[in-house]
Amino acid sequence: MNKLEYEYYLEMIDICKEFPGVKALNSASIKVRKGTVHALMGENGAGKSTLMKILGGIVQQDSGVILINGKEIKISSPNDSINLGISMIHQELTSINEMTVAENIFIGREPSYRNIWVSEKDLYKKTQELLDKMNIKLDPRKKMKNLSTAQKQLVEIAKAISFDSSIIIMDEPTSAITERETEQLYITINNLKHKGVAIIYISHKLNEIFKIADEVTVMRDGEFIGRKLISDLTEQDIVTMMVGRELKNLFPKIEVEIKEEIFKVKNFTCRGKFENISFYLKKGEILGLFGLMGAGRSELVECIFGLVKYDTGEIYIRGKRRKIKRPSDALRLGISFIPEDRKLTGLVLVLPVKDNIIASSLDKFKGVFFMKHKKINCVSEEYRKKLSIKTPSINTLVQSLSGGNQQKVLLAKSLLVEPDILIMDEPTRGIDVGAKSEIHALMGKLVSEGKSIIMISSELPEILGMSDRILIMHEGKLKGEVNRSEANQEVIMRYATGITDFTTAIKS
């Protein structure tokens, strides 16, 4: 070791932070070596993002010290953090939708001509070189508003890497991207490690941690629990450290009697998105829907729910043909929808928990002249208890809750309309293993009560663990259908990448 270098390039020691009524961090610590990937693990609400926001200059700590290469430093703003060689991929997307990919990546750092005006030619050239280096297939001139959630996530990753920082914080970088893109990110991470970059990696996907991490720090309830080499741990060890208890079954699949067909889609087409899709759903069934980015999964369910207009096709509910032109039609027919992006399209973050829970069921609470506030409070409190939503009160703003609890609020909102069919697009995206297990258990309870679920997930273990039957899409077409008993990762991935011969896929 160089005598001017310390064992740990970054040290955050005894960091405390308190928000009104909430102690977010209590003597939290992390120590990271150069040229390593250091996983920061913990349930939602454990304090991981708060600790990293302090390092990123977004939040200031109340007490504690931060050292870089043995020297104490002060971070009062995001600019301080960037100037110290720290960049961050945020869990929540921060893109400016009316600007292009290139403008988002290099905002405030655009190549200029004689420091007078921006050189667009150099800007787009520089961006294309960065995207090519990372093997990201995007047009630098395309506006962010025309990108999918996954593509926006890739732009966020490229932006963080463009700073050539010595410390990169990656907060759930793969939460919205496909396995193929994730593998490319791993290659980029490996290259950064070889250059001596220290990477702090936050993820709830345990398989990722064991693929790329060198060390792990675990937090719980805002406190430091432990730091260990990944080679000294098992997945169960990490889960136990995170939740303080043993979770024996991450996918608590309940065997339920699957009954008659309740829902059917026939020859469904939305030009440019998907074509000629037909499938059915039975009462008590969890139907998994899988596909890589661009497969058309989310677009399909958005059309079914009336969020997007489809071109041709028929919808049948209990054998009767129905027209769904808008979400209110779907809700009236007993279909509820949990969207992929809970913060953008699912919840109103600046409103209280109770207002979000009742948002799709306002008619139930209308009085002659005023809303029935006593009933609203009573029902909201009932769902808070039923779904174990951790919140100081039903009057707490949703934006202050952890991701897992926000997801439970969204589930409460969907269940209050008393649907027979629940469409769940990435139901556990970006939430911790404990909250995932709770959501999965709730799904099992719902189908045991006679409800039916269509579940979209990018996580194969979740698709395999929770589905009774799995549909696989590729480039807007339905390529395969696999029963739970014959499903495995290889078969599903071969469909998802374009294999069409079901018999060949099973036998080979």
C-alpha positions as CSV (number, residue, x, y, z in Angstrom):
1,M,0.0,0.0,0.0
2,N,1.2,3.5,-0.8
3,K,2.2,5.2,2.4
4,L,0.0,8.2,1.5
5,E,-3.0,5.9,1.1
6,Y,-5.1,4.6,4.0
7,E,-6.7,1.1,4.2
8,Y,-10.2,2.7,3.6
9,Y,-10.5,5.3,0.9
10,L,-13.9,6.5,2.3
11,E,-15.0,6.4,5.9
12,M,-18.3,7.6,7.3
13,I,-18.2,7.3,11.1
14,D,-20.9,7.7,13.7
15,I,-23.3,9.6,11.3
16,C,-26.5,10.8,13.0
17,K,-29.4,12.4,11.3
18,E,-32.9,13.3,12.7
19,F,-35.9,14.5,10.8
20,P,-39.0,15.9,12.6
21,G,-40.3,12.9,14.6
22,V,-37.9,10.4,12.9
23,K,-34.4,9.4,13.9
24,A,-33.2,8.3,10.4
25,L,-29.5,7.5,11.4
26,N,-28.1,6.6,14.7
27,S,-24.3,6.3,14.7
28,A,-24.3,4.8,11.2
29,S,-21.0,3.9,9.6
30,I,-19.5,2.6,6.4
31,K,-15.8,2.0,5.3
32,V,-15.0,1.5,1.7
33,R,-11.7,0.5,0.0
34,K,-10.5,1.7,-3.4
35,G,-11.1,-0.6,-6.4
36,T,-13.9,-2.5,-4.7
37,V,-17.6,-2.9,-4.8
38,H,-19.1,-2.4,-1.3
39,A,-22.7,-3.5,-1.0
40,L,-24.9,-1.4,1.4
41,M,-27.8,-3.6,2.5
42,G,-30.8,-3.1,4.7
43,E,-34.6,-3.1,4.6
44,N,-36.4,0.0,3.3
45,G,-36.3,2.5,6.1
46,A,-32.9,1.2,7.3
47,G,-31.3,4.5,6.5
48,K,-29.2,3.5,3.4
49,S,-30.4,6.2,1.1
50,T,-30.2,8.8,3.8
51,L,-26.6,7.9,4.5
52,M,-25.8,8.1,0.8
53,K,-27.7,11.4,0.4
54,I,-25.4,12.8,3.1
55,L,-22.4,11.6,1.1
56,G,-23.9,13.1,-2.0
57,G,-24.5,16.5,-0.3
58,I,-28.3,16.4,-0.6
59,V,-28.7,16.1,3.2
60,Q,-26.4,17.3,5.9
61,Q,-25.6,15.1,8.9
62,D,-26.3,16.3,12.5
63,S,-23.1,14.7,13.8
64,G,-20.3,12.3,12.8
65,V,-17.3,12.6,10.5
66,I,-16.6,11.8,6.8
67,L,-13.0,11.0,5.8
68,I,-11.6,10.6,2.3
69,N,-8.1,9.0,2.2
70,G,-7.8,9.7,5.9
71,K,-8.6,13.4,5.7
72,E,-11.8,14.8,7.2
73,I,-14.0,16.6,4.7
74,K,-17.2,18.6,4.8
75,I,-20.0,18.2,2.3
76,S,-22.6,20.9,2.3
77,S,-24.0,20.6,-1.2
78,P,-24.1,18.3,-4.3
79,N,-21.4,20.5,-5.9
80,D,-19.1,19.8,-2.9
81,S,-19.7,16.1,-3.4
82,I,-19.0,16.2,-7.2
83,N,-15.9,18.3,-6.6
84,L,-14.6,15.7,-4.2
85,G,-15.0,13.0,-6.9
86,I,-18.3,11.5,-5.7
87,S,-21.2,10.8,-8.1
88,M,-24.5,9.1,-7.5
89,I,-27.0,7.1,-9.5
90,H,-30.3,7.9,-7.7
91,Q,-33.0,5.4,-6.9
92,E,-35.6,7.9,-8.0
93,L,-35.1,9.0,-11.6
94,T,-34.1,12.7,-11.9
95,S,-34.3,13.2,-15.6
96,I,-35.6,16.4,-17.3
97,N,-38.2,15.1,-19.7
98,E,-38.1,17.9,-22.2
99,M,-34.4,17.7,-22.7
100,T,-32.4,15.2,-24.8
101,V,-30.4,12.2,-23.6
102,A,-27.2,14.1,-24.2
103,E,-28.4,17.3,-22.4
104,N,-29.5,15.3,-19.4
105,I,-26.1,13.5,-19.1
106,F,-23.9,16.6,-19.4
107,I,-26.3,19.3,-18.0
108,G,-24.1,22.1,-16.7
109,R,-21.0,20.5,-18.2
110,E,-21.8,20.9,-21.9
111,P,-18.8,21.2,-24.3
112,S,-18.7,24.9,-25.4
113,Y,-17.1,26.9,-28.1
114,R,-14.7,29.5,-26.5
115,N,-16.9,29.3,-23.4
116,I,-19.6,31.3,-25.1
117,W,-22.1,28.8,-26.5
118,V,-22.7,25.1,-26.4
119,S,-21.2,23.0,-29.2
120,E,-24.0,20.6,-30.0
121,K,-21.8,18.7,-32.4
122,D,-19.3,18.0,-29.6
123,L,-22.1,17.3,-27.0
124,Y,-23.7,14.6,-29.1
125,K,-20.4,13.1,-30.2
126,K,-19.2,12.9,-26.6
127,T,-22.5,11.4,-25.5
128,Q,-22.4,8.8,-28.3
129,E,-18.9,7.8,-27.3
130,L,-20.0,7.3,-23.7
131,L,-23.1,5.3,-24.7
132,D,-21.0,3.1,-27.1
133,K,-18.4,2.5,-24.4
134,M,-21.2,1.3,-22.1
135,N,-22.9,-0.6,-24.9
136,I,-26.1,1.4,-24.4
137,K,-28.2,1.5,-27.6
138,L,-29.8,5.0,-27.4
139,D,-30.0,8.0,-29.6
140,P,-28.3,11.0,-27.8
141,R,-30.8,13.4,-29.5
142,K,-33.9,11.6,-28.3
143,K,-36.0,13.4,-25.7
144,M,-36.2,11.8,-22.3
145,K,-40.0,12.0,-22.3
146,N,-40.0,9.5,-25.2
147,L,-37.9,6.9,-23.3
148,S,-39.2,4.0,-21.2
149,T,-38.5,3.8,-17.5
150,A,-35.7,1.3,-18.2
151,Q,-34.1,3.5,-20.8
152,K,-34.2,6.5,-18.4
153,Q,-32.4,4.3,-15.8
154,L,-29.6,3.6,-18.3
155,V,-29.2,7.4,-18.9
156,E,-28.9,7.9,-15.1
157,I,-26.2,5.3,-15.0
158,A,-24.3,6.8,-17.9
159,K,-24.6,10.3,-16.3
160,A,-23.0,9.1,-13.0
161,I,-20.2,7.4,-14.8
162,S,-19.5,10.4,-17.1
163,F,-18.1,12.4,-14.1
164,D,-15.0,10.1,-13.9
165,S,-15.4,10.0,-10.1
166,S,-13.3,8.2,-7.6
167,I,-16.4,7.1,-5.7
168,I,-19.7,6.1,-7.4
169,I,-22.9,5.5,-5.4
170,M,-25.3,3.2,-7.2
171,D,-28.7,3.2,-5.5
172,E,-30.8,0.4,-7.1
173,P,-29.2,0.8,-10.5
174,T,-30.8,-2.3,-12.0
175,S,-34.3,-1.9,-10.6
176,A,-35.8,-1.1,-14.0
177,I,-33.4,-2.7,-16.5
178,T,-33.3,-6.1,-18.0
179,E,-30.9,-9.0,-17.3
180,R,-29.0,-8.3,-20.5
181,E,-28.5,-4.7,-19.6
182,T,-27.6,-5.7,-16.0
183,E,-24.8,-8.0,-17.3
184,Q,-23.5,-5.1,-19.3
185,L,-23.5,-2.9,-16.2
186,Y,-21.5,-5.6,-14.4
187,I,-18.8,-5.3,-17.1
188,T,-18.8,-1.5,-16.7
189,I,-18.5,-2.0,-12.9
190,N,-15.6,-4.4,-13.3
191,N,-13.8,-1.9,-15.5
192,L,-14.3,0.8,-13.0
193,K,-12.9,-1.4,-10.2
194,H,-9.7,-2.0,-12.3
195,K,-9.3,1.8,-12.5
196,G,-9.4,2.0,-8.7
197,V,-12.9,3.4,-8.4
198,A,-14.7,2.7,-5.1
199,I,-18.3,1.7,-5.8
200,I,-21.1,1.7,-3.1
201,Y,-23.8,-0.5,-4.4
202,I,-27.3,-0.6,-2.9
203,S,-29.6,-3.4,-4.1
204,H,-32.3,-5.6,-2.8
205,K,-31.4,-8.3,-5.3
206,L,-29.3,-10.7,-3.3
207,N,-28.1,-12.6,-6.4
208,E,-26.5,-9.3,-7.6
209,I,-24.7,-8.8,-4.4
210,F,-23.0,-12.2,-4.5
211,K,-22.1,-11.6,-8.2
212,I,-20.3,-8.3,-7.9
213,A,-19.7,-7.3,-4.3
214,D,-16.4,-7.6,-2.4
215,E,-17.7,-6.5,1.0
216,V,-21.0,-5.8,2.6
217,T,-22.2,-3.4,5.2
218,V,-25.7,-4.1,6.7
219,M,-27.9,-1.4,8.4
220,R,-31.1,-1.8,10.4
221,D,-33.3,0.9,11.8
222,G,-30.7,3.6,11.0
223,E,-27.8,1.8,12.7
224,F,-24.7,-0.1,11.7
225,I,-25.2,-3.8,12.1
226,G,-22.1,-5.3,10.6
227,R,-19.4,-5.3,7.9
228,K,-18.1,-8.5,6.4
229,L,-16.4,-9.9,3.3
230,I,-19.0,-11.3,0.8
231,S,-17.0,-14.6,0.8
232,D,-17.8,-15.1,4.5
233,L,-21.6,-14.8,4.1
234,T,-24.6,-16.7,2.7
235,E,-27.8,-15.1,1.4
236,Q,-29.6,-16.2,4.6
237,D,-26.8,-14.6,6.7
238,I,-27.5,-11.2,5.0
239,V,-31.3,-11.5,5.2
240,T,-31.0,-12.4,9.0
241,M,-28.7,-9.4,9.6
242,M,-31.1,-7.1,7.6
243,V,-34.4,-8.1,9.2
244,G,-33.2,-9.3,12.6
245,R,-35.1,-12.5,12.1
246,E,-34.9,-15.5,9.8
247,L,-37.0,-15.5,6.7
248,K,-37.3,-19.1,5.6
249,N,-39.5,-18.6,2.6
250,L,-39.1,-15.5,0.4
251,F,-41.8,-16.8,-2.0
252,P,-44.6,-18.1,0.3
253,K,-46.6,-19.6,-2.5
254,I,-50.0,-20.9,-1.2
255,E,-51.6,-23.7,-3.1
256,V,-55.1,-22.5,-4.1
257,E,-57.8,-24.3,-6.1
258,I,-57.9,-22.7,-9.5
259,K,-61.4,-22.5,-10.8
260,E,-63.3,-21.2,-13.8
261,E,-62.0,-18.8,-16.4
262,I,-62.8,-15.2,-15.3
263,F,-61.0,-13.1,-17.8
264,K,-59.9,-13.3,-21.5
265,V,-58.1,-11.2,-24.0
266,K,-58.5,-12.1,-27.7
267,N,-56.4,-10.8,-30.6
268,F,-55.2,-7.7,-28.8
269,T,-53.1,-5.3,-30.8
270,C,-51.6,-1.9,-30.3
271,R,-49.6,-1.0,-33.3
272,G,-45.9,-0.4,-32.5
273,K,-46.3,-1.9,-29.1
274,F,-47.7,-5.5,-29.3
275,E,-49.8,-7.5,-31.7
276,N,-52.3,-10.3,-31.8
277,I,-52.1,-11.2,-28.0
278,S,-54.6,-13.7,-26.7
279,F,-54.7,-15.2,-23.2
280,Y,-57.0,-16.1,-20.3
281,L,-57.0,-15.9,-16.5
282,K,-58.7,-18.2,-14.1
283,K,-60.2,-17.5,-10.7
284,G,-57.6,-17.9,-7.9
285,E,-54.7,-17.9,-10.4
286,I,-51.5,-15.9,-10.3
287,L,-50.6,-15.4,-14.0
288,G,-47.0,-14.3,-14.5
289,L,-46.1,-12.1,-17.4
290,F,-42.4,-12.0,-18.3
291,G,-40.3,-10.4,-21.1
292,L,-37.2,-8.4,-21.7
293,M,-37.2,-4.6,-22.2
294,G,-39.3,-3.7,-25.2
295,A,-41.3,-6.9,-25.1
296,G,-44.6,-4.9,-24.6
297,R,-45.6,-6.3,-21.2
298,S,-46.5,-3.0,-19.5
299,E,-48.0,-1.6,-22.7
300,L,-50.3,-4.6,-22.8
301,V,-51.7,-4.2,-19.3
302,E,-52.0,-0.5,-19.7
303,C,-54.2,-1.0,-22.7
304,I,-56.3,-3.6,-20.8
305,F,-56.8,-1.2,-18.0
306,G,-57.8,1.7,-20.3
307,L,-54.7,3.9,-19.8
308,V,-53.7,3.6,-23.4
309,K,-56.0,3.1,-26.5
310,Y,-55.5,-0.2,-28.3
311,D,-56.2,-0.7,-32.0
312,T,-58.0,-4.1,-32.2
313,G,-59.0,-6.9,-29.9
314,E,-61.7,-8.1,-27.5
315,I,-61.9,-8.3,-23.7
316,Y,-64.2,-10.8,-22.0
317,I,-65.1,-10.9,-18.3
318,R,-66.9,-13.9,-17.0
319,G,-67.7,-14.8,-20.7
320,K,-69.3,-11.4,-21.6
321,R,-67.6,-9.1,-24.0
322,R,-66.7,-5.8,-22.4
323,K,-65.5,-2.4,-23.6
324,I,-62.7,-0.7,-21.6
325,K,-61.9,2.8,-22.9
326,R,-60.7,4.4,-19.7
327,P,-59.5,3.3,-16.2
328,S,-62.9,4.1,-14.7
329,D,-64.5,1.4,-17.0
330,A,-61.9,-1.1,-15.7
331,L,-62.5,-0.3,-12.1
332,R,-66.3,-0.5,-12.5
333,L,-65.8,-4.0,-14.1
334,G,-63.7,-5.2,-11.1
335,I,-60.2,-4.7,-12.5
336,S,-57.6,-2.8,-10.4
337,F,-54.1,-1.9,-11.5
338,I,-50.8,-1.3,-9.6
339,P,-48.5,0.5,-12.1
340,E,-44.7,-0.1,-12.5
341,D,-43.7,3.4,-11.2
342,R,-45.5,3.9,-8.0
343,K,-44.2,7.4,-7.5
344,L,-44.9,8.7,-11.0
345,T,-48.3,7.2,-11.8
346,G,-49.4,5.3,-8.7
347,L,-49.3,7.7,-5.7
348,V,-49.6,11.4,-5.0
349,L,-46.5,11.8,-2.8
350,V,-47.4,15.2,-1.3
351,L,-50.8,13.9,0.0
352,P,-51.3,11.9,3.2
353,V,-51.5,8.1,3.4
354,K,-55.3,8.2,3.8
355,D,-55.9,10.4,0.8
356,N,-53.9,8.0,-1.4
357,I,-55.7,4.9,-0.1
358,I,-59.2,6.3,-1.0
359,A,-58.1,8.0,-4.3
360,S,-59.8,5.4,-6.6
361,S,-62.9,5.0,-4.3
362,L,-64.1,8.5,-3.7
363,D,-67.7,7.6,-4.4
364,K,-67.7,5.4,-1.3
365,F,-67.0,8.4,0.9
366,K,-69.2,11.2,-0.6
367,G,-71.9,12.7,1.7
368,V,-74.7,15.0,0.7
369,F,-72.5,18.1,0.9
370,F,-69.1,16.9,2.3
371,M,-66.8,13.9,2.3
372,K,-67.4,11.5,5.2
373,H,-64.1,12.1,7.0
374,K,-64.8,9.8,9.9
375,K,-65.4,6.9,7.5
376,I,-62.2,7.8,5.5
377,N,-60.2,7.7,8.8
378,C,-61.8,4.4,9.9
379,V,-61.3,2.6,6.5
380,S,-57.7,4.0,6.1
381,E,-56.8,2.8,9.6
382,E,-58.3,-0.6,8.8
383,Y,-56.1,-1.0,5.7
384,R,-53.0,0.4,7.6
385,K,-53.4,-2.5,10.1
386,K,-54.5,-5.1,7.5
387,L,-51.4,-4.5,5.3
388,S,-49.0,-3.6,8.2
389,I,-48.2,-0.2,6.7
390,K,-45.5,1.3,8.9
391,T,-46.4,5.0,9.2
392,P,-46.6,7.3,12.2
393,S,-50.2,8.0,11.2
394,I,-52.6,7.9,8.3
395,N,-52.1,11.6,8.1
396,T,-48.4,11.2,7.3
397,L,-47.3,12.3,3.8
398,V,-46.6,9.3,1.6
399,Q,-43.3,10.8,0.4
400,S,-41.9,10.2,3.9
401,L,-42.5,6.5,3.9
402,S,-40.1,3.8,2.8
403,G,-40.5,2.2,-0.6
404,G,-42.0,-1.0,0.8
405,N,-44.6,0.9,2.8
406,Q,-45.4,3.2,-0.2
407,Q,-46.1,0.0,-2.2
408,K,-48.4,-1.2,0.6
409,V,-50.3,2.1,0.4
410,L,-50.7,1.5,-3.4
411,L,-51.9,-2.0,-2.7
412,A,-54.4,-0.7,-0.2
413,K,-55.7,1.8,-2.8
414,S,-56.1,-1.0,-5.3
415,L,-57.9,-3.3,-2.9
416,L,-60.3,-0.7,-1.6
417,V,-62.1,-0.8,-4.9
418,E,-62.8,-4.5,-4.2
419,P,-61.5,-5.9,-7.5
420,D,-61.9,-9.4,-8.7
421,I,-58.8,-9.0,-10.9
422,L,-55.6,-7.3,-9.8
423,I,-52.9,-6.4,-12.3
424,M,-49.6,-5.9,-10.6
425,D,-46.7,-4.4,-12.7
426,E,-43.4,-5.0,-10.9
427,P,-45.1,-5.3,-7.4
428,T,-41.9,-5.6,-5.5
429,R,-39.6,-3.4,-7.5
430,G,-37.1,-1.5,-5.3
431,I,-38.3,-2.9,-2.0
432,D,-36.4,-5.0,0.5
433,V,-36.6,-8.7,1.1
434,G,-38.7,-8.4,4.2
435,A,-41.3,-6.2,2.5
436,K,-41.2,-8.4,-0.6
437,S,-42.0,-11.5,1.5
438,E,-45.0,-9.6,3.0
439,I,-46.3,-8.5,-0.4
440,H,-45.9,-12.1,-1.7
441,A,-47.8,-13.4,1.4
442,L,-50.6,-10.8,0.7
443,M,-50.8,-12.0,-2.9
444,G,-51.3,-15.6,-1.7
445,K,-54.0,-14.4,0.7
446,L,-55.8,-12.6,-2.1
447,V,-56.0,-15.5,-4.4
448,S,-57.0,-17.8,-1.6
449,E,-60.0,-15.4,-1.1
450,G,-61.0,-15.9,-4.8
451,K,-59.2,-13.0,-6.5
452,S,-57.1,-13.4,-9.6
453,I,-53.8,-11.7,-10.3
454,I,-51.8,-10.8,-13.4
455,M,-48.2,-10.2,-12.2
456,I,-45.5,-8.6,-14.4
457,S,-42.0,-9.0,-13.0
458,S,-38.5,-8.6,-14.4
459,E,-37.2,-10.9,-11.6
460,L,-37.1,-14.5,-12.7
461,P,-37.0,-15.9,-9.1
462,E,-40.3,-13.9,-8.4
463,I,-41.9,-15.1,-11.6
464,L,-41.0,-18.7,-10.9
465,G,-41.7,-18.5,-7.2
466,M,-45.2,-16.9,-7.3
467,S,-46.8,-17.8,-10.7
468,D,-49.2,-20.7,-11.4
469,R,-48.7,-20.2,-15.1
470,I,-46.3,-18.0,-17.0
471,L,-46.7,-16.1,-20.3
472,I,-43.5,-14.9,-22.0
473,M,-43.4,-12.0,-24.5
474,H,-40.7,-11.1,-27.0
475,E,-40.8,-7.9,-29.2
476,G,-44.5,-7.4,-28.8
477,K,-45.5,-11.0,-29.4
478,L,-46.6,-13.8,-27.1
479,K,-43.9,-16.4,-27.5
480,G,-44.7,-19.1,-24.9
481,E,-46.8,-20.3,-22.0
482,V,-45.3,-22.5,-19.3
483,N,-47.0,-24.1,-16.3
484,R,-45.5,-23.8,-12.9
485,S,-44.4,-27.5,-12.9
486,E,-42.4,-27.2,-16.1
487,A,-41.0,-23.7,-15.7
488,N,-37.3,-23.0,-15.1
489,Q,-35.0,-20.0,-15.8
490,E,-33.5,-21.4,-19.0
491,V,-36.8,-22.2,-20.7
492,I,-38.2,-18.8,-19.9
493,M,-35.1,-16.9,-21.0
494,R,-35.0,-18.8,-24.3
495,Y,-38.6,-17.8,-25.0
496,A,-37.8,-14.2,-23.9
497,T,-35.0,-14.0,-26.4
498,G,-37.1,-15.2,-29.3
499,I,-37.3,-19.0,-29.3
500,T,-40.7,-20.0,-30.7
501,D,-40.7,-23.8,-30.6
502,F,-42.1,-24.8,-27.2
503,T,-41.3,-28.5,-27.6
504,T,-37.7,-27.7,-28.5
505,A,-37.4,-25.3,-25.6
506,I,-38.5,-28.0,-23.1
507,K,-36.5,-30.9,-24.5
508,S,-33.2,-29.1,-25.0
